[in-house]
Amino acid sequence: MVLLDETVVVDLMAGNEDAVAALEDIDWRDAAVSELTVAQIREGLPESKQTEFDAIVERLEVLPYDFPTGRTAVDEHKRLHGEDIPIDAVDAMIAGTAIEADEPVLTRKPSVFEPTEADVRTY
């Protein structure tokens, strides 16, 4: 399995060939998305794109943001800030989700996740 971050889902919706190829390499059935990513994208999504987005999400496993994941995310956030490495709170939460699931995160922006303990893949 691989955890898709926001950039991948947005690129898929835009028909980005690199994102589509990356997902074909891993197979849709082996892809997951965090509840946070779903909320993050849905919040800014125009009404006209809701159905398309829902169709993509329904094909993926949706990973929960539970207490162990939150604890891991906070630990990552604190560790990185202690090392003067900035990371957005939501990105730390996505990294925490990948770490807890023991799965890599697939992103167009690997530099966001590379300082974390998450395994990072890109396209």
Secondary structure, 3 states (H helix, E strand, C coil): CEEECHHHHHHHHCCCHHHHHHHHHHCHHHEEEEHHHHHHHHHHCCHHHHHHHHHHHHCCEEECCCHHHHHHHHHHHHHHHHCCCCCCHHHHHHHHHHHHHCCCEEECCHHHHCCCCCCEEEC
